[in-house]
Amino acid sequence: MKKLFFLCAFLFVSIEMQAQLYIVKPYTSAEPIDENNLLAGYIYTYYITISAPDGSVSTTEILTEEIVSPSNPSYLVSTPENIEFFTQAIHAELTTIINQGYELIHIVDNITTQSFYNSVYYLAVP
């Protein structure tokens, strides 16, 4: 009888468990200004995508900027003000989730780009 009780209790607890994980992914998208002349520059759009525990996914456009290329295309760099603004937006989203009782449990960085833009943040209930 005890075994049956523990089995029923275990099944009830297993059914009631849900994944309580937020996944936050900031990223950028680059579109050429002129399709015929790729050296003209790019329009960068900054996004944050949040996957909630209930399965819903929301993407927020944070900022759009146009970067016109000088003679050398290696100078296509975002302005420090826009990078700071995007960093603050990421921080605000993470803080909102943390204030709900979640903890940052893991960060996956994309080492090839060496940029926080391509990081993925995992937040879960402790």
Number of C-alpha atoms within 10 A of each C-alpha: 6 7 8 9 10 11 12 12 11 12 11 11 10 10 8 8 8 9 11 14 19 24 19 24 21 23 18 15 11 15 13 17 18 12 11 8 9 13 18 16 21 21 15 19 16 19 21 19 16 21 16 17 15 11 12 8 13 11 13 11 13 16 15 15 14 16 19 17 17 12 9 8 13 9 12 15 13 12 10 9 9 15 15 11 13 20 14 12 17 19 11 12 13 21 14 11 17 16 9 9 11 19 18 18 12 12 14 12 15 13 10 7 10 10 11 16 20 17 18 18 18 19 22 18 14 9
